[in-house]
Amino acid sequence: MKAAAQRLIPIRVLLPPRCLLLDVAGPLEVLRRANIEQSAVRFEVRCMAVRPQLTSSIGLELGALDPLPETLSEDTTLVVSGAVDAIDFSDAVIDTATMRADEARIVDWLRSTVGPQHRLITICSGALLAARAGLLDGHACTTHFACCAELAELAPLARVVENRLHVEDGQRWSSAGVTAGIDLMLHLVERHTSAACAQAVARQLVIYLRRAGGDPQLSAWLEGRNHVHPAVHHAQDAIAADPAADWTLARLARIANTSTRHLSRLFNEHAGMSLSDYLNRLRVGIARELLAGTRLDMEHVAERSGFASTRQLRRAWRRLYDEPPHAVRPKALH
């Protein structure tokens, strides 16, 4: 039987002068790993810039860069990296006038080349270049927290969303600072491959997956993680490491180094749900995985996923799904 043809996803990465290296290396490492984890889709990546060589944020020289093309195919995803104000660890002399001229060339190219049909992904302060080109007008977007005010000034017709790791609005995707670009690229990988592939990539890179709260296909493990509050993440990390444990508000408050009342308020504000709702969603997620992949009866599924009884499991399940628990079990496992 002939193998199915591999589907190519063309990715073009635009590097501005003084590009922030992690904005490039982090997301592209996600794509490289995704190409290893599965074979149905291949992310075909090329990096380009105004000049064939540039100096990155840490002084590392990046060479053999493609020139900016005259056109982009309609299926191209364009990624625009962020940049820094000054370069460290290097004796390279930066010509400010040349740098500004190169940025202006990038803005002109973006304005003339990128259309509404192209998926545009901005990483960190890369959103500022897209805003100068008018490409974020009419869209929700985000950027590094230190750049949000500037982004709002550059794109008054856009809706700048603060305190979010990434935002997807049609063909305009944007991420917050630095490592948030990794989270956004995991989102891209899941969109084109599968949740299992994205999770495998995340495991290999030893990172947590965090996703936008509006995605209807959101995994229970990823919901409520699209925020930047450290205390809430500390509590969520602890729960995610052992969802079936006997978690109490007091215990989690100690982990988060805050009061129980304050943690409850922070959870609702930043995770968009109560702490008990978050815990139940994770436990139902475990139960769903057990029902889909094992022959365990409901009593053992409830026990392993942290519920005190099957009744408690079914009650939590009904809040999330219309179908009953037995409906997710493959016929071969009935």
Buried (B, 14 or more C-beta within 10 A) or exposed (E): EEEEEEEEBBBBBBBBBBBBBBBBBBBBBBBEBBBEBBEEBBBBBEBBBBEEEBBBBEEEEBEEBBEBEEEBEEEBBBBBBBBBEEBEEBEEEEEEEEBEEBBEEBBEBBEEBBEEEBBBBBBBBBBBBBBBBBBBBBBBBBBBEEBBEBBBEBBEEBBBBEBBBBBBBEBBBBBBBBBBBBBBBBBBBBBBBBBEBBBBBBEBEEBBBBBBBEBEEBBBBBBBBBBBBEBBBBBBEBBBEEBBEEBEBEBBBBBBEBEBEEBBEBBBEBBBBEBEBBBBBBBBBBBBBBBEEEEBEBEEBBBBBBBEEBEBBBEBBEEEEEEEBEEBBEEEEE
